[in-house]
Amino acid sequence: MRTPVRPALVVIAHGSRDPRHAATVHALVRRVRSLRPGLRVATGFLDFDVPSVHGVLESLAAEGVRDVVALPLLLTRAFHAKADVPAVLRDAPPRLRIRQAEVLGPSPLLLAALERRLRAAGVARADRPSTGVVLASAGSTDPEAIAVIADIARKWRQTGWLAVRPAFASAGSPAGFPRTEEAVRELRSLGCDRVAVAPYVLAPGFLPDRIARGARDADADVLADVLGAAPEVARVVLERYDGVSDVVSDEVSDGGTGAGRRSAAGALWLSAQFPAPPRGAAPAQLASQTPLR
């Protein structure tokens, strides 16, 4: 019996013109490596930053790597996870067997990371009954992503906060979510003695800065930091990796059968895993999540 080979992990980040974004992503990846010594972890960006996802995959293939878990560094399963990431993976070198892991959210660990950021900003557990929280995300028009954000807010409210209101940084929410400043004012009007803004974003950039401006403009009492390289986020990354890599390891250690399937039908497997969008799809069917800039 062959010893199972753990696939390499490729963390796929969106990228941003803001250098703080890449710096935060790299800090998170360093924490992931520290939690799982020996795991091959690479980082690729969809836009703005280098290395590109395609460049990272080309390098891994040139080094002889066969199995890869591609993990979208995204909090919701919206446009980037459903369209951008599969598109770039379809162009990967044919020798690679790639599985796309789930996005990070939702996860109880991400709620724990939000709590960590609020504590660091000065919010104590005893403050919950008098504090309203704005769960400020980048924003999306994708119904699945909207439903996830609303559900996170509902569940977080049940942990003792006076109120939790979801808000979007991007303009125009089909669900009627307010902007950050509007949500802060709404919580004030509901009688919250204290209002805290908790950015549900991974790294600094254009939209996170808009969240911060909205919090300041509405005189929020507390503005927490982005999730960044919080230990809980790194643990979610590894949870998502493990959920896919266990399957890959089983298939490549079955006496050669898995490897044979990979080499004979790799292109078909990629087509099934990352299908192209339907012909004639209207732009409105594809455009859903506002990118970082």
Secondary structure as GFF3:
##gff-version 3
##sequence-region A 1 293
A	DSSP	beta_strand	8	13	.	.	.	ID=ss1
A	DSSP	alpha_helix	19	35	.	.	.	ID=ss2
A	DSSP	beta_strand	41	45	.	.	.	ID=ss3
A	DSSP	alpha_helix	53	62	.	.	.	ID=ss4
A	DSSP	beta_strand	67	72	.	.	.	ID=ss5
A	DSSP	alpha_helix	79	79	.	.	.	ID=ss6
A	DSSP	pi_helix	80	84	.	.	.	ID=ss7
A	DSSP	alpha_helix	85	90	.	.	.	ID=ss8
A	DSSP	beta_strand	97	100	.	.	.	ID=ss9
A	DSSP	alpha_helix	108	120	.	.	.	ID=ss10
A	DSSP	three_ten_helix	125	130	.	.	.	ID=ss11
A	DSSP	beta_strand	131	137	.	.	.	ID=ss12
A	DSSP	alpha_helix	143	157	.	.	.	ID=ss13
A	DSSP	beta_strand	163	168	.	.	.	ID=ss14
A	DSSP	alpha_helix	180	189	.	.	.	ID=ss15
A	DSSP	beta_strand	194	199	.	.	.	ID=ss16
A	DSSP	alpha_helix	206	217	.	.	.	ID=ss17
A	DSSP	beta_strand	222	223	.	.	.	ID=ss18
A	DSSP	alpha_helix	231	252	.	.	.	ID=ss19
A	DSSP	alpha_helix	257	273	.	.	.	ID=ss20
A	DSSP	alpha_helix	283	286	.	.	.	ID=ss21
###
